[in-house]
């Protein structure tokens, strides 16, 4: 029996076992906390493509943050909490298929970029810096291409975007099993985090768990918060599947048309190979800048303060 079959049977057996016993109190508590976190601060804005959920934090000049795979407005706010503390007004929407933002029938990076322009119209914002993390970098790049008059600067953080010669990122046996069985089951996803946290960090956060274990307690807590904040995964499943298709084999984008000041950031050991895309962006976009770290994985472990200090300095200097 191959590894894929073993994983599939194991998950099926786990599902049957879990269905036959009372759900642990700890799961109920974790899910209730997750639902409260994703309900309280958000609002809805009308766009041509349906309502878009958004939230904000901080005071000062506005900046738009497009979250990555497994996120929502909550991930965008969490990632940019240092920017909010540094005097920026962080506007964080939930992208298509995440939390309170539905998946339109004709979803694409271009449509997503246009929906963000509609959101800014609703908020009365004409022009601002646009940031995108991981899969969120793809629509952020598209925004800079399609709405150059509204993009004051572009920041691509660990961009899951196109890079020439980079092979498509297809999920392995474990990743495929998680996609099939766990994305629509909050309990299975929670159980996976509780029973195999290191495996989930490697598979979903594309980061070597050894880096997390060797990091400061603050960075260890940040990594676990990113992972555990994927709950409720059932409310993010459509977006996760959409991003898996798009970011697994990302479309080539017209980077040479980007006129906004651009910054790309990535770590060389990112298991999603986003360093290749960041380097391609820096080489192709006129006068773009690259911030690179040799280690840190997809969630830049050990470099959170440096990453957002670099972004803050770039935005103040260029935007």
GURO-236055 format. One record per residue (C-alpha): residue in three letters; x, y, z. Coordinates in steps of 0.2 Angstrom, whole numbers, plus 2048, in hexadecimal, padded with zeros to 3 digits. Layout:
BEGIN
{"ALA" {X Y Z}};
...
This chain:
BEGIN
{"UNK" {800 800 800}};
{"UNK" {807 811 7FB}};
{"UNK" {809 820 806}};
{"UNK" {7FA 829 7FE}};
{"UNK" {7EF 81A 802}};
{"UNK" {7F5 819 814}};
{"UNK" {7F1 82B 817}};
{"UNK" {7E0 82A 80F}};
{"UNK" {7DB 81B 819}};
{"UNK" {7E2 823 829}};
{"UNK" {7D8 832 826}};
{"UNK" {7C8 828 823}};
{"UNK" {7CB 81E 832}};
{"UNK" {7CE 82D 83D}};
{"UNK" {7BE 835 836}};
{"UNK" {7B4 825 83B}};
{"UNK" {7BC 825 84C}};
{"UNK" {7B9 837 84F}};
{"UNK" {7A7 835 84A}};
{"UNK" {7A4 828 857}};
{"UNK" {7AB 831 866}};
{"UNK" {7A6 842 86E}};
{"UNK" {7AF 851 866}};
{"UNK" {7BC 857 873}};
{"UNK" {7B8 867 87C}};
{"UNK" {7C9 86E 877}};
{"UNK" {7C2 86E 865}};
{"UNK" {7B2 877 869}};
{"UNK" {7BC 884 872}};
{"UNK" {7C9 886 863}};
{"UNK" {7BB 887 857}};
{"UNK" {7B1 894 861}};
{"UNK" {7C0 89F 863}};
{"UNK" {7C3 89E 850}};
{"UNK" {7B2 8A2 84C}};
{"UNK" {7B2 8B1 858}};
{"UNK" {7C2 8B7 850}};
{"UNK" {7BC 8B7 83F}};
{"UNK" {7AB 8BF 842}};
{"UNK" {7AD 8CE 84E}};
{"UNK" {7B7 8DB 844}};
{"UNK" {7B2 8D8 832}};
{"UNK" {7A7 8E2 826}};
{"UNK" {7A0 8DF 815}};
{"UNK" {7A2 8EA 806}};
{"UNK" {798 8E9 7F5}};
{"UNK" {7A2 8E5 7E6}};
{"UNK" {79E 8E0 7D4}};
{"UNK" {7A2 8CE 7D8}};
{"UNK" {799 8CD 7E9}};
{"UNK" {79C 8D3 7FB}};
{"UNK" {7AE 8D3 800}};
{"UNK" {7B2 8D1 813}};
{"UNK" {7BF 8DD 81A}};
{"UNK" {7C6 8E4 82B}};
{"UNK" {7D3 8F0 82F}};
{"UNK" {7DF 8F5 83D}};
{"UNK" {7EA 904 841}};
{"UNK" {7E9 916 83D}};
{"UNK" {7F3 920 82F}};
{"UNK" {7F5 91E 81D}};
{"UNK" {7EC 90F 816}};
{"UNK" {7F4 8FF 80F}};
{"UNK" {7EA 8F0 808}};
{"UNK" {7F0 8DE 80D}};
{"UNK" {7EA 8CF 803}};
{"UNK" {7ED 8BF 80D}};
{"UNK" {7F4 8AF 808}};
{"UNK" {7ED 89D 807}};
{"UNK" {7E3 898 817}};
{"UNK" {7E0 8AA 81C}};
{"UNK" {7D3 8B6 81C}};
{"UNK" {7D2 8C8 823}};
{"UNK" {7D8 8C1 834}};
{"UNK" {7E8 8BB 82C}};
{"UNK" {7EB 8CB 823}};
{"UNK" {7E9 8D5 833}};
{"UNK" {7F4 8C9 83D}};
{"UNK" {802 8CA 830}};
{"UNK" {802 8DD 82F}};
{"UNK" {800 8E0 842}};
{"UNK" {811 8E8 842}};
{"UNK" {80D 8F4 834}};
{"UNK" {7FD 8F9 83D}};
{"UNK" {807 8FC 84D}};
{"UNK" {813 907 842}};
{"UNK" {806 913 83D}};
{"UNK" {7FE 90B 82E}};
{"UNK" {7EB 908 82B}};
{"UNK" {7EB 8F6 826}};
{"UNK" {7DC 8F1 81B}};
{"UNK" {7DA 8DE 81A}};
{"UNK" {7CD 8D6 80F}};
{"UNK" {7C8 8C3 80F}};
{"UNK" {7CC 8BE 7FD}};
{"UNK" {7C0 8B3 7F2}};
{"UNK" {7BA 8A3 7FB}};
{"UNK" {7C1 8A8 80C}};
{"UNK" {7B5 8AB 81B}};
{"UNK" {7A8 8B8 817}};
{"UNK" {7AD 8BB 804}};
{"UNK" {7A5 8AF 7F8}};
{"UNK" {7AD 8A7 7E9}};
{"UNK" {7A6 8AF 7D9}};
{"UNK" {7A3 8A4 7CA}};
{"UNK" {7B1 8AC 7BF}};
{"UNK" {7BE 8AE 7CD}};
{"UNK" {7D0 8B3 7C7}};
{"UNK" {7DE 8BE 7CC}};
{"UNK" {7D8 8CC 7C1}};
{"UNK" {7C6 8CB 7C8}};
{"UNK" {7CD 8CA 7DA}};
{"UNK" {7D8 8DA 7D6}};
{"UNK" {7C8 8E3 7CF}};
{"UNK" {7BE 8DE 7DF}};
{"UNK" {7CC 8E6 7E9}};
{"UNK" {7CA 8F6 7DF}};
{"UNK" {7B7 8F5 7E3}};
{"UNK" {7BB 8F3 7F5}};
{"UNK" {7C6 903 7F5}};
{"UNK" {7B8 90C 7EC}};
{"UNK" {7AC 907 7FA}};
{"UNK" {7B9 90D 807}};
{"UNK" {7BC 91E 7FE}};
{"UNK" {7CF 91A 7FB}};
{"UNK" {7D6 91F 7EA}};
{"UNK" {7E8 919 7EB}};
{"UNK" {7F2 90F 7F8}};
{"UNK" {800 902 7F9}};
{"UNK" {7FB 8F0 7F6}};
{"UNK" {802 8E1 7FE}};
{"UNK" {800 8CF 7FB}};
{"UNK" {806 8C0 805}};
{"UNK" {809 8AE 7FD}};
{"UNK" {7FA 8AB 7F1}};
{"UNK" {7F4 8BC 7F5}};
{"UNK" {803 8C3 7EC}};
{"UNK" {7FB 8BE 7DB}};
{"UNK" {7EB 8C9 7DC}};
{"UNK" {7F6 8D7 7E4}};
{"UNK" {802 8D6 7D5}};
{"UNK" {7F2 8D6 7C9}};
{"UNK" {7EC 8E6 7D2}};
{"UNK" {7FC 8EF 7CF}};
{"UNK" {7FB 8EA 7BC}};
{"UNK" {7E8 8EE 7BA}};
{"UNK" {7E7 8FD 7C5}};
{"UNK" {7F7 906 7C4}};
{"UNK" {7EF 917 7C9}};
{"UNK" {7E9 90F 7D9}};
{"UNK" {7F9 906 7DE}};
{"UNK" {805 911 7E8}};
{"UNK" {811 902 7EB}};
{"UNK" {811 8EF 7EA}};
{"UNK" {818 8E3 7F7}};
{"UNK" {819 8D1 7F3}};
{"UNK" {81C 8C6 803}};
{"UNK" {821 8B4 7FF}};
{"UNK" {818 8B6 7EF}};
{"UNK" {810 8A6 7E8}};
{"UNK" {812 8AD 7D7}};
{"UNK" {819 8A8 7C6}};
{"UNK" {82B 8A5 7C5}};
{"UNK" {833 89F 7B4}};
{"UNK" {839 88D 7B5}};
{"UNK" {832 889 7C6}};
{"UNK" {828 879 7C6}};
{"UNK" {816 879 7CB}};
{"UNK" {813 876 7DE}};
{"UNK" {808 867 7DF}};
{"UNK" {802 860 7F0}};
{"UNK" {80A 850 7F5}};
{"UNK" {801 841 7FC}};
{"UNK" {7FE 84A 80D}};
{"UNK" {7FA 85A 806}};
{"UNK" {7ED 852 7FA}};
{"UNK" {7E6 848 808}};
{"UNK" {7E4 858 812}};
{"UNK" {7DB 860 803}};
{"UNK" {7CF 852 801}};
{"UNK" {7CA 84E 813}};
{"UNK" {7CF 85C 81F}};
{"UNK" {7CA 86D 817}};
{"UNK" {7B8 86B 819}};
{"UNK" {7B9 863 82B}};
{"UNK" {7BE 86F 839}};
{"UNK" {7C0 861 844}};
{"UNK" {7CC 857 839}};
{"UNK" {7D6 866 836}};
{"UNK" {7D7 86A 849}};
{"UNK" {7DC 858 84C}};
{"UNK" {7EA 859 840}};
{"UNK" {7F1 869 848}};
{"UNK" {7F0 860 859}};
{"UNK" {7F7 850 854}};
{"UNK" {804 855 846}};
{"UNK" {808 867 848}};
{"UNK" {819 865 840}};
{"UNK" {812 85C 831}};
{"UNK" {805 86A 82F}};
{"UNK" {812 878 831}};
{"UNK" {81D 86F 823}};
{"UNK" {80E 86B 818}};
{"UNK" {803 87B 819}};
{"UNK" {80F 888 81F}};
{"UNK" {81E 882 814}};
{"UNK" {82A 884 822}};
{"UNK" {836 878 82A}};
{"UNK" {830 874 83B}};
{"UNK" {841 874 842}};
{"UNK" {843 887 83E}};
{"UNK" {833 88A 849}};
{"UNK" {83A 87F 857}};
{"UNK" {84A 889 857}};
{"UNK" {842 89A 856}};
{"UNK" {83E 8A6 864}};
{"UNK" {82E 8A3 86E}};
{"UNK" {826 8B2 866}};
{"UNK" {829 8AA 855}};
{"UNK" {824 899 85A}};
{"UNK" {813 8A0 860}};
{"UNK" {811 8AA 850}};
{"UNK" {813 89A 845}};
{"UNK" {807 891 850}};
{"UNK" {7FB 89F 84F}};
{"UNK" {7FC 8A0 83C}};
{"UNK" {7F8 88D 83B}};
{"UNK" {7EA 88D 848}};
{"UNK" {7E2 89C 840}};
{"UNK" {7DE 892 831}};
{"UNK" {7CF 88C 83C}};
{"UNK" {7C1 88C 837}};
{"UNK" {7C8 884 828}};
{"UNK" {7B6 880 821}};
{"UNK" {7B3 893 81F}};
{"UNK" {7C3 894 815}};
{"UNK" {7C2 884 80A}};
{"UNK" {7BD 88C 7FA}};
{"UNK" {7CB 899 7FB}};
{"UNK" {7D8 88C 7FF}};
{"UNK" {7D3 881 7F1}};
{"UNK" {7D3 890 7E5}};
{"UNK" {7E4 895 7EB}};
{"UNK" {7EB 883 7EA}};
{"UNK" {7E6 884 7D7}};
{"UNK" {7EC 895 7D4}};
{"UNK" {7FC 896 7DE}};
{"UNK" {801 884 7DA}};
{"UNK" {804 889 7C8}};
{"UNK" {803 89C 7C8}};
{"UNK" {7FF 8A5 7B8}};
{"UNK" {80C 8B0 7B0}};
{"UNK" {809 8C2 7B3}};
{"UNK" {80E 8D2 7AA}};
{"UNK" {81B 8D8 7B7}};
{"UNK" {823 8E4 7AA}};
{"UNK" {813 8EE 7AB}};
{"UNK" {814 8F2 7BD}};
{"UNK" {819 904 7C0}};
{"UNK" {817 905 7D3}};
{"UNK" {826 903 7DF}};
{"UNK" {827 8F1 7E3}};
{"UNK" {82F 8E7 7F1}};
{"UNK" {830 8D4 7F1}};
{"UNK" {834 8CA 801}};
{"UNK" {838 8B7 803}};
{"UNK" {842 8AA 80B}};
{"UNK" {84E 89E 801}};
{"UNK" {848 88F 80A}};
{"UNK" {835 892 808}};
{"UNK" {82F 880 803}};
{"UNK" {822 889 7F7}};
{"UNK" {831 890 7EE}};
{"UNK" {82B 8A2 7EF}};
{"UNK" {83C 8A8 7EF}};
{"UNK" {83D 8A5 7DC}};
{"UNK" {82E 8AF 7D9}};
{"UNK" {834 8BE 7E4}};
{"UNK" {845 8BE 7DB}};
{"UNK" {83B 8BE 7CA}};
{"UNK" {831 8CC 7D0}};
{"UNK" {840 8D6 7D5}};
{"UNK" {849 8D3 7C5}};
{"UNK" {83A 8D7 7BA}};
{"UNK" {831 8E6 7C2}};
{"UNK" {83A 8F6 7BF}};
{"UNK" {844 8FC 7CE}};
{"UNK" {83D 8EE 7D9}};
{"UNK" {845 8E9 7E9}};
{"UNK" {848 8D8 7F0}};
{"UNK" {84A 8D4 803}};
{"UNK" {850 8C2 805}};
{"UNK" {854 8B7 814}};
{"UNK" {85D 8A6 813}};
{"UNK" {852 89D 81F}};
{"UNK" {840 8A0 826}};
{"UNK" {835 896 81B}};
{"UNK" {824 89C 814}};
{"UNK" {820 8A5 824}};
{"UNK" {831 8AD 826}};
{"UNK" {834 8A6 837}};
{"UNK" {841 8B0 841}};
{"UNK" {83F 8BF 836}};
{"UNK" {82D 8C6 839}};
{"UNK" {834 8D7 841}};
{"UNK" {841 8D9 833}};
{"UNK" {834 8D5 825}};
{"UNK" {828 8E2 82B}};
{"UNK" {835 8EF 82F}};
{"UNK" {83B 8ED 81D}};
{"UNK" {829 8EF 817}};
{"UNK" {826 8FF 822}};
{"UNK" {836 907 81C}};
{"UNK" {833 903 80A}};
{"UNK" {821 90A 80B}};
{"UNK" {827 91A 813}};
{"UNK" {835 91C 807}};
{"UNK" {82C 917 7F7}};
{"UNK" {819 919 7F9}};
